[in-house]
Amino acid sequence: MTTLSRITLNPAVMGGKACIRGLRVTVGIVVGLLAAGRTHEEILKAYPYLEPEDINQALAYAAWRVEEHEVPLSIG
């Protein structure tokens, strides 16, 4: 898997949600805009401080999270 160096998790930023480079733009915002039919160019115009690789890593992070499985631990 590619290193996701642009995805940050910080409890003090956006409640600890996965963000782009510590900015107040979450992976969910970027993926949601893409799902709504926005193009990369439209997103970059709306958020001029983002870079094309930010969008690519947001998608890679979202894909990785979808494949992650949580296994409940039994107590006792």
Residue pairs with C-beta under 8 A, 6 or more apart in sequence:
1 60
1 64
2 57
2 60
4 57
4 60
4 61
4 64
5 57
6 20
6 21
6 53
6 54
6 57
7 18
7 19
7 20
7 27
7 57
7 58
7 61
8 18
8 19
8 20
8 21
8 22
9 16
9 17
9 18
9 19
10 16
10 19
10 22
13 19
13 22
13 24
14 24
14 26
17 26
17 27
17 28
18 26
18 27
18 28
18 61
18 65
19 25
19 26
19 27
20 26
20 27
20 30
20 50
20 54
20 57
20 58
21 54
23 49
23 50
25 47
25 50
27 58
27 61
27 62
30 43
30 50
30 54
30 55
30 58
30 59
31 58
31 59
31 62
33 42
33 43
33 46
34 43
34 55
34 59
38 46
40 52
40 55
43 50
43 55
44 50
44 51
44 52
44 55
